[in-house]
């Protein structure tokens, strides 16, 4: 299968959006334990990637953050790689 950069970008946007939902929804929508478990599972799956793929995800996240207009969501995207354990420092 040929690599599709747009596919990778769109899938990453979906992962970040759902993780944002788990991070920001209140307990009347989803209990905190379930939200945390889902976020941890997303981190687990992302950490199964090779170092090269983790770097690609980190680079894609930087591009997504740079184009984001909502300040809160931009900050979330900027810290996503660190929060998911893809990088060892928030600086990437």
N, C-alpha and C positions, 0 to 999 in steps of 0.2 A: 504494500500500500504506500502510495506517495505521501510524503509529509505535507500537511496543510497548515500553514501558519495561522490562518484565520480560524480553523477548527480549534487549535490549541488556545488561542486568545478567547474565543467564545466559551469554551469549556472552563477556562480559568475564571472568566467573569461569572459564570454560573456558580462555581465553587465559592468564590468570594462573596457573592450575593447571598447565598444560602447561609454561609457562616456569619455574615453580618446580621441576617435575620435571627439566627440562634443567639447571637451576642446581644441584640437590642430588644428582642421581644420580651414582654413582661409575663409574669407567672399566670395571668389570666388567659394567655394564649398558649403557653407551653411551660411546663414546670422547669425550674432551673436545673435540676439533675439531668433531665432528658436533653436539654439544650447543651449542657456541658459535655455529656457523653457524645453527642453528635459532633461537637467541635473537636473533641479529642480523637474521634474516629477519622475525621477529615485530616487531622494532623498525622495520624498513623499512616493513612493511605498515601499522603504526599511524601512522607519520609521513606516510602518504599522505592522512590525514584532514585536513579543513579545520581551521582554528584553533578554530572553534566546536565541532566534534566532539571535538577534542583536549581542550578544556576540559570537555566533558561526560564524557569518559573519566576525566579527572583528578578530577572531582567524584564520579563513581561509585566510583573507587578509594578516595577518602577515606571514603565511606560503608561500603564493604566492609571497610576496615581498622578502622574504628570498631567494627564488629560481630564482628571476628575474635577468638577466644579464645586461639589458639595464639600466644605471643609472637614466635617466630621467623617464622612465616608473616605475622603482622601487620606486622612490620618490613619484610618483603619487599614486601608490598602497599603500604605507606606510601612506599617508595622506588621503586616500579615505574615511575611516570610519568617520574621523573628518569632511571632506568636505561635506559628505552626512548627517551629523547630527546624526550619530549612536553613537558617543561618544562625551563627552563634552570638551575633551582636545586632542591635537594632540598626546599626549603620550599614548592615548588609555585608 
